[in-house]
Amino acid sequence: MAVVSPDPVPRYADMLAAMGSEPRLRIVRLLLTAHPAGMVAGEIGSHLQIAAPTLSHHLERLRREGVVKVRRDGTYLWYTAHAEALEELLQFLFAECCTRSCACDPGRIIHPGL
């Protein structure tokens, strides 16, 4: 019997919703620039001028939806962008929403301005 893979749309919708606020999108962008080493919460907050309680809320939402990963190193929590999950999301958007429907020119996405 063939194994049917679950529909990825709900997962990707949750990931997009998690990134759907300006502070969280800025966090993801910052963590991608720090990839693969990541950053501790204090660095993120300092860089983006986000208070610790607010930052904690945003990081937890991003972690819960699989957009960021966290690891403990002594007393520090290091946050990294979940690059593999973000890559899967981009592949889905590219394949399902752009290429299949011919709504977007793949060349302009990969090489903007050409």
Order of alpha helices (4+ residues) and beta strands (2+ residues): alpha-alpha-beta-alpha-alpha-beta-beta-alpha-alpha
